[in-house]
Amino acid sequence: PEPGMDKTLSELLVTQALEYADETAGGFGDQNKFPMSPQLIALLATQARYPDEQLASFLTLTLDQMASLGLRDHIGGGFFRYTIDPAWDTPHFEKMLYDNAQLAIIYLRAADILQRPQYRAVALDTLDFVLGNMKHPQGGYVSSLSAVDDKNIEGGYYLWQNEQLQALLGEEELDLVKEIWGAAGAPYLEAGHHLKYVTSLAAVAKQLQQPESKLEQVLQRAKKKLLDARQQRVLPVDDKVLAAWNGLLLTALSEAAGLTGKAHYQQAAGELYQVLASRFWNGKELFRFLHNNQPSGQVSLEDYAYVSQGMVAWANASKDTAAWNLARDIAIAGLDYFHNENGWQLSASLAIPYNARELVLADQTMPSPSATLLQTLNTIATHRQETRQAEAVLRYADIDLPDVVNAPLWYGTHINLIQQLLE
């Protein structure tokens, strides 16, 4: 890439992001709302390099809305997949591992980049939810928790009828839950109230002329009672352990371990690294998933990209030389399997002709696997002072990319790669 290209592409990325931005509710678009995590990760990286007041305001609004409203589970932790409305009120109640891993990364990084320390608490609460609720008994983390409960009710596991709240909570607790979490009156969903912040604790404390700390204790008591009751309910689980998604989680856990120094994140990241290293990698290739404790599935570029990225994050957090070496082996194997002079392919076998490849892959629900893999290779080459490998990464990234220029919001990860290469 030519000097200055990173600044030009970054300006195009920010311009298009703000064109699509919902300035009132945060996020993108005016219908249902997905987190669009790759876009947020790319914009945060751009904000860190080229601070922009308007972008910072949009990111802060978006992260505040996602953390306080209906996309997030305020009782048990974690984020739902998306909301069916533009105001972040009513979620599709499925919880995906890849969403929660990426959102943990976003809030960890945003705490520093946007100087909002409360975002770190959101990130750690999300990781604690994953550790407590998505760990597979045989190692790694399951793919998702169902949107429907065992009675086939959408959101049934999470929703509350008035009589249930009255039976579980004391009068003071119930009044506070109604006021802060919007459980007053008839539920707006047939299956019950979906609890989300409609009023801040500070505002209620001022209105009632009571210390905020006292009301926080009352709310925490209510939360524990509701969580205990909810754990008696049944929620189906998709128990596949996917390499790519666990790679994303390894990045999140490793970054949390490095930032907080807390032993349980360090331990969880180390255990997950060992699962990926010993059970998904046979020394030559990755397996896509574990099902019934057996490796299986046709491997994809995403597996190589996110697993090697996670291992680099773990190597940074743990200073483990073996992790650096293994990350390099996996990343180079991914490059060999999924890239040639015609470009990239996503899967090991293509339904379309072999040469029908793409020069760069767009961001989807997860970051571009081609750009992610090249970022990882560049980080490894820099760490190991491998000039030839770094030059090779530069060649793979330095191509004519009209798609990136014309639709930068969908190629933010590749723009971050160019930013990284021109640092």
C-alpha positions as CSV (number, residue, x, y, z in Angstrom):
1,P,0.0,0.0,0.0
2,E,1.1,3.5,-0.8
3,P,1.9,5.9,2.1
4,G,-1.3,7.9,2.9
5,M,-3.6,5.2,1.6
6,D,-4.6,4.2,5.1
7,K,-5.7,7.7,5.9
8,T,-7.7,7.9,2.7
9,L,-9.4,4.6,3.2
10,S,-10.1,5.4,6.9
11,E,-11.8,8.6,5.9
12,L,-13.9,6.7,3.3
13,L,-14.8,4.2,6.0
14,V,-15.9,6.8,8.5
15,T,-17.8,8.8,5.9
16,Q,-19.9,5.7,4.8
17,A,-20.4,4.6,8.4
18,L,-21.9,7.9,9.4
19,E,-24.1,7.9,6.3
20,Y,-25.6,4.5,7.4
21,A,-25.6,5.5,11.1
22,D,-28.9,5.8,13.1
23,E,-28.1,9.1,14.8
24,T,-31.0,8.7,17.2
25,A,-30.7,5.1,18.4
26,G,-27.2,4.1,17.4
27,G,-26.3,1.2,15.2
28,F,-26.9,1.0,11.4
29,G,-30.1,1.1,9.5
30,D,-33.7,1.8,10.5
31,Q,-35.2,-1.7,10.7
32,N,-34.0,-4.6,12.8
33,K,-30.7,-4.0,14.5
34,F,-27.7,-6.4,14.5
35,P,-24.5,-5.5,16.4
36,M,-22.5,-5.5,13.2
37,S,-19.4,-6.3,15.3
38,P,-16.8,-6.3,12.5
39,Q,-17.8,-2.8,11.5
40,L,-17.6,-1.6,15.1
41,I,-14.2,-3.3,15.6
42,A,-12.9,-1.6,12.4
43,L,-14.3,1.8,13.4
44,L,-12.8,1.6,16.9
45,A,-9.4,0.8,15.4
46,T,-9.8,3.8,13.1
47,Q,-10.9,6.0,16.0
48,A,-7.7,5.0,17.9
49,R,-5.5,6.0,14.9
50,Y,-7.4,9.0,13.6
51,P,-9.7,10.4,16.4
52,D,-12.9,11.9,15.1
53,E,-15.4,13.6,17.4
54,Q,-18.5,12.7,15.3
55,L,-17.4,9.0,15.1
56,A,-16.7,8.9,18.8
57,S,-20.2,10.2,19.6
58,F,-21.8,7.6,17.3
59,L,-19.8,4.7,18.7
60,T,-20.6,5.8,22.3
61,L,-24.3,6.1,21.5
62,T,-24.3,2.7,19.9
63,L,-22.4,0.9,22.7
64,D,-24.5,2.6,25.4
65,Q,-27.7,1.5,23.6
66,M,-26.6,-2.1,23.1
67,A,-25.4,-2.4,26.7
68,S,-28.5,-0.9,28.4
69,L,-31.5,-1.9,26.2
70,G,-33.0,-5.1,24.9
71,L,-30.0,-6.6,23.1
72,R,-28.4,-7.5,26.4
73,D,-29.6,-9.9,29.1
74,H,-29.5,-7.8,32.3
75,I,-30.3,-10.8,34.6
76,G,-27.9,-13.5,33.4
77,G,-25.4,-11.6,31.2
78,G,-24.5,-11.9,27.5
79,F,-26.0,-10.5,24.4
80,F,-28.8,-11.7,22.1
81,R,-28.3,-12.1,18.4
82,Y,-30.2,-9.0,17.2
83,T,-33.4,-6.9,17.9
84,I,-36.4,-7.0,15.6
85,D,-36.9,-3.3,15.9
86,P,-34.6,-0.3,15.3
87,A,-34.7,0.9,18.9
88,W,-32.9,-2.1,20.4
89,D,-36.0,-3.1,22.4
90,T,-37.1,-6.6,21.5
91,P,-34.5,-9.2,20.7
92,H,-34.5,-12.4,18.8
93,F,-33.6,-14.3,21.9
94,E,-30.9,-16.6,20.6
95,K,-27.4,-16.2,22.1
96,M,-24.5,-16.9,19.8
97,L,-20.9,-17.6,20.9
98,Y,-19.4,-15.5,18.0
99,D,-21.6,-12.5,19.0
100,N,-20.6,-12.6,22.6
101,A,-16.9,-13.1,21.9
102,Q,-16.8,-10.2,19.5
103,L,-18.8,-7.9,21.7
104,A,-16.5,-8.7,24.6
105,I,-13.6,-7.6,22.4
106,I,-15.4,-4.5,21.4
107,Y,-16.3,-3.3,24.9
108,L,-12.8,-4.1,26.2
109,R,-11.1,-2.0,23.5
110,A,-13.8,0.7,23.6
111,A,-13.2,1.3,27.3
112,D,-9.7,2.6,26.5
113,I,-10.3,4.1,23.0
114,L,-13.4,6.0,24.0
115,Q,-12.3,6.5,27.6
116,R,-15.4,4.9,29.0
117,P,-14.2,2.6,31.9
118,Q,-17.8,1.3,32.4
119,Y,-17.4,-0.6,29.1
120,R,-14.8,-2.9,30.6
121,A,-17.4,-4.0,33.1
122,V,-19.8,-4.8,30.2
123,A,-17.1,-6.9,28.5
124,L,-16.1,-8.8,31.6
125,D,-19.8,-9.5,32.5
126,T,-20.2,-10.9,29.0
127,L,-17.2,-13.1,29.3
128,D,-18.4,-14.3,32.8
129,F,-21.7,-15.2,31.2
130,V,-19.9,-17.3,28.5
131,L,-17.7,-19.0,31.0
132,G,-20.6,-19.8,33.3
133,N,-23.2,-20.8,30.7
134,M,-21.6,-21.9,27.4
135,K,-18.7,-24.1,28.4
136,H,-18.9,-27.7,27.0
137,P,-18.2,-30.3,29.7
138,Q,-15.6,-31.9,27.4
139,G,-13.8,-28.7,26.6
140,G,-14.3,-25.6,24.5
141,Y,-17.5,-23.6,24.3
142,V,-20.9,-24.4,22.7
143,S,-22.2,-22.6,19.6
144,S,-25.5,-21.1,20.8
145,L,-28.3,-21.1,23.3
146,S,-31.8,-21.4,21.7
147,A,-34.2,-18.5,21.3
148,V,-37.1,-20.8,22.2
149,D,-37.5,-22.6,25.5
150,D,-38.5,-26.3,26.1
151,K,-42.1,-25.3,25.6
152,N,-41.3,-23.8,22.2
153,I,-42.0,-20.2,23.4
154,E,-39.8,-17.5,21.8
155,G,-38.0,-15.8,24.7
156,G,-39.8,-17.9,27.3
157,Y,-36.6,-18.6,29.3
158,Y,-36.1,-14.8,29.7
159,L,-39.5,-13.3,30.1
160,W,-41.6,-12.5,33.2
161,Q,-45.4,-12.3,33.8
162,N,-46.5,-9.8,36.4
163,E,-47.7,-12.5,38.8
164,Q,-44.3,-14.2,38.6
165,L,-42.5,-11.0,39.6
166,Q,-45.0,-10.4,42.4
167,A,-44.4,-13.9,43.7
168,L,-40.6,-13.7,43.6
169,L,-39.9,-10.2,44.8
170,G,-40.5,-8.1,47.9
171,E,-42.4,-4.9,47.6
172,E,-39.3,-2.6,47.5
173,E,-37.6,-4.9,44.9
174,L,-40.7,-5.1,42.7
175,D,-41.1,-1.3,42.7
176,L,-37.5,-0.8,41.7
177,V,-37.7,-3.5,38.9
178,K,-40.9,-1.8,37.6
179,E,-39.3,1.6,37.6
180,I,-35.8,0.8,36.3
181,W,-36.3,-2.3,34.2
182,G,-39.6,-1.3,32.7
183,A,-41.8,-4.0,34.2
184,A,-44.7,-1.7,35.1
185,G,-48.2,-2.4,33.6
186,A,-49.1,-5.2,31.2
187,P,-46.2,-6.9,29.4
188,Y,-45.6,-5.7,25.8
189,L,-44.7,-9.3,24.8
190,E,-47.3,-12.0,25.2
191,A,-44.9,-14.2,27.1
192,G,-44.0,-11.5,29.6
193,H,-41.8,-8.5,30.3
194,H,-38.3,-8.3,28.8
195,L,-36.3,-6.5,31.4
196,K,-34.1,-3.7,30.2
197,Y,-33.0,-0.3,31.5
198,V,-35.7,2.3,30.8
199,T,-34.6,4.6,33.7
200,S,-31.2,5.0,35.2
201,L,-30.5,4.1,38.8
202,A,-29.1,7.6,39.3
203,A,-32.4,9.1,38.1
204,V,-34.5,7.0,40.4
205,A,-32.2,7.7,43.3
206,K,-32.6,11.4,42.8
207,Q,-36.4,11.0,42.4
208,L,-36.7,9.0,45.6
209,Q,-34.1,11.0,47.4
210,Q,-32.2,7.8,48.4
211,P,-28.6,6.9,48.1
212,E,-27.8,5.2,44.8
213,S,-25.7,2.6,46.6
214,K,-28.8,1.5,48.6
215,L,-30.9,1.1,45.5
216,E,-28.1,-0.8,43.8
217,Q,-28.2,-3.3,46.7
218,V,-32.0,-3.7,46.3
219,L,-31.7,-4.2,42.6
220,Q,-28.9,-6.8,43.0
221,R,-31.1,-8.7,45.5
222,A,-33.9,-8.7,42.9
223,K,-31.6,-9.8,40.2
224,K,-30.3,-12.8,42.2
225,K,-33.9,-13.9,43.0
226,L,-34.9,-13.7,39.3
227,L,-31.7,-15.5,38.2
228,D,-32.3,-18.3,40.7
229,A,-35.8,-18.7,39.5
230,R,-34.8,-18.6,35.8
231,Q,-32.2,-21.3,36.3
232,Q,-35.1,-23.7,37.1
233,R,-36.3,-23.2,33.5
234,V,-35.0,-25.3,30.5
235,L,-33.2,-23.8,27.5
236,P,-32.1,-26.0,24.6
237,V,-28.4,-25.8,23.6
238,D,-26.6,-26.3,20.3
239,D,-23.6,-28.1,21.7
240,K,-21.2,-28.1,18.7
241,V,-17.8,-26.7,19.6
242,L,-16.7,-24.7,16.5
243,A,-13.0,-24.0,16.0
244,A,-13.5,-20.5,14.4
245,W,-15.9,-19.3,17.1
246,N,-13.7,-20.6,19.9
247,G,-10.8,-18.8,18.3
248,L,-12.7,-15.6,18.6
249,L,-13.4,-16.3,22.2
250,L,-9.7,-17.1,22.8
251,T,-8.9,-13.6,21.6
252,A,-11.5,-12.1,24.0
253,L,-10.3,-14.1,27.0
254,S,-6.7,-13.4,26.3
255,E,-7.2,-9.7,26.0
256,A,-9.2,-9.7,29.2
257,A,-6.4,-11.6,31.0
258,G,-3.8,-9.2,29.7
259,L,-5.9,-6.1,30.7
260,T,-7.1,-7.2,34.1
261,G,-4.5,-9.7,35.3
262,K,-7.3,-11.8,36.8
263,A,-6.4,-15.4,37.2
264,H,-9.8,-16.9,36.0
265,Y,-9.5,-15.2,32.6
266,Q,-5.9,-16.4,32.3
267,Q,-6.9,-19.9,33.3
268,A,-9.9,-20.0,30.9
269,A,-7.8,-18.7,28.0
270,G,-5.0,-21.2,28.7
271,E,-7.4,-24.1,28.9
272,L,-9.1,-23.0,25.6
273,Y,-5.7,-22.6,23.9
274,Q,-4.9,-26.2,24.9
275,V,-8.2,-27.5,23.5
276,L,-7.6,-25.8,20.2
277,A,-4.0,-26.9,20.1
278,S,-4.5,-30.5,21.0
279,R,-7.9,-31.4,19.7
280,F,-8.5,-29.3,16.7
281,W,-5.0,-29.3,15.1
282,N,-3.4,-32.6,14.0
283,G,0.0,-31.0,13.0
284,K,-1.1,-30.4,9.4
285,E,-4.6,-29.2,9.4
286,L,-7.5,-28.0,11.6
287,F,-10.8,-29.7,12.2
288,R,-13.9,-27.6,12.0
289,F,-15.8,-28.7,15.1
290,L,-16.1,-31.2,17.8
291,H,-19.4,-33.1,18.1
292,N,-19.9,-35.9,20.6
293,N,-16.3,-35.3,21.4
294,Q,-15.1,-36.2,17.9
295,P,-13.4,-33.9,15.5
296,S,-15.4,-33.5,12.3
297,G,-16.6,-31.1,9.6
298,Q,-15.2,-29.5,6.4
299,V,-12.7,-26.9,7.5
300,S,-12.9,-23.3,6.4
301,L,-10.6,-20.3,6.1
302,E,-12.5,-18.8,9.0
303,D,-11.2,-21.6,11.2
304,Y,-7.6,-20.9,10.3
305,A,-8.0,-17.2,10.6
306,Y,-9.7,-16.9,13.9
307,V,-7.9,-19.8,15.6
308,S,-4.4,-18.4,14.7
309,Q,-5.6,-14.9,15.7
310,G,-6.7,-16.2,19.1
311,M,-3.4,-18.0,19.6
312,V,-1.5,-14.8,18.9
313,A,-3.6,-13.0,21.5
314,W,-2.9,-15.8,23.9
315,A,0.9,-15.7,23.1
316,N,0.8,-12.0,23.8
317,A,-1.0,-12.5,27.1
318,S,1.0,-15.5,28.3
319,K,4.5,-14.8,26.7
320,D,4.3,-18.5,25.5
321,T,6.9,-19.1,22.8
322,A,5.2,-22.3,21.8
323,A,1.9,-20.5,21.2
324,W,3.7,-18.1,18.8
325,N,5.1,-21.0,16.9
326,L,1.8,-22.9,16.7
327,A,-0.1,-19.7,15.6
328,R,2.5,-19.3,12.8
329,D,2.1,-23.0,11.7
330,I,-1.7,-22.7,11.6
331,A,-1.7,-19.3,9.8
332,I,0.7,-20.4,7.1
333,A,-1.3,-23.6,6.6
334,G,-4.4,-21.5,6.2
335,L,-2.6,-19.4,3.6
336,D,-1.4,-22.4,1.7
337,Y,-4.9,-24.1,1.7
338,F,-7.1,-21.1,0.9
339,H,-5.0,-18.7,-1.2
340,N,-3.4,-18.8,-4.6
341,E,-2.5,-16.4,-7.4
342,N,-6.3,-16.1,-8.2
343,G,-7.2,-15.0,-4.7
344,W,-9.0,-16.5,-1.7
345,Q,-11.6,-19.3,-1.2
346,L,-13.6,-19.7,1.9
347,S,-14.0,-23.5,2.0
348,A,-11.7,-26.5,1.3
349,S,-13.8,-27.5,-1.7
350,L,-15.6,-25.1,-4.0
351,A,-18.9,-25.8,-5.6
352,I,-17.9,-23.3,-8.3
353,P,-14.7,-23.7,-10.5
354,Y,-11.4,-23.7,-8.7
355,N,-10.2,-20.3,-10.1
356,A,-13.4,-18.5,-9.1
357,R,-11.9,-16.8,-6.1
358,E,-12.0,-13.3,-4.6
359,L,-9.1,-11.0,-4.2
360,V,-10.3,-9.8,-0.8
361,L,-13.2,-11.2,1.3
362,A,-15.7,-8.8,2.9
363,D,-16.7,-8.6,6.5
364,Q,-19.9,-10.6,7.2
365,T,-21.2,-11.4,10.7
366,M,-17.5,-12.0,11.6
367,P,-14.5,-10.1,10.3
368,S,-13.1,-10.8,6.9
369,P,-11.1,-14.1,7.3
370,S,-8.6,-13.1,4.6
371,A,-7.8,-9.8,6.2
372,T,-7.8,-11.4,9.7
373,L,-5.3,-14.1,8.5
374,L,-3.0,-11.5,7.0
375,Q,-3.2,-9.3,10.1
376,T,-2.1,-12.3,12.1
377,L,0.7,-13.2,9.8
378,N,1.9,-9.6,9.9
379,T,1.8,-9.6,13.7
380,I,3.8,-12.9,13.8
381,A,6.3,-11.7,11.3
382,T,6.9,-8.5,13.2
383,H,7.2,-10.4,16.5
384,R,9.7,-12.9,15.0
385,Q,11.4,-10.2,12.9
386,E,10.8,-12.2,9.8
387,T,11.3,-9.6,7.0
388,R,10.5,-11.9,4.1
389,Q,7.2,-13.0,5.7
390,A,6.3,-9.4,6.3
391,E,7.0,-8.5,2.7
392,A,4.9,-11.4,1.6
393,V,1.9,-10.2,3.6
394,L,2.4,-6.7,2.1
395,R,2.2,-8.2,-1.4
396,Y,-1.1,-10.1,-0.6
397,A,-2.7,-6.9,0.7
398,D,-1.3,-4.5,-2.0
399,I,-3.8,-5.2,-4.8
400,D,-6.3,-3.1,-6.7
401,L,-9.4,-3.1,-4.6
402,P,-12.3,-1.1,-6.1
403,D,-14.7,-2.9,-3.8
404,V,-12.9,-1.6,-0.7
405,V,-13.0,2.0,-2.0
406,N,-16.7,1.7,-3.1
407,A,-18.1,-0.1,-0.1
408,P,-15.6,0.6,2.7
409,L,-18.0,-0.2,5.5
410,W,-18.1,-3.8,4.4
411,Y,-14.3,-4.0,4.1
412,G,-13.3,-2.4,7.4
413,T,-11.1,-5.3,8.5
414,H,-9.1,-5.0,5.3
415,I,-8.8,-1.3,5.9
416,N,-7.5,-2.0,9.4
417,L,-4.9,-4.4,7.8
418,I,-3.6,-1.6,5.5
419,Q,-3.5,0.7,8.6
420,Q,-1.4,-1.9,10.4
421,L,0.9,-2.4,7.4
422,L,1.6,1.3,7.1
423,E,2.2,2.0,10.8
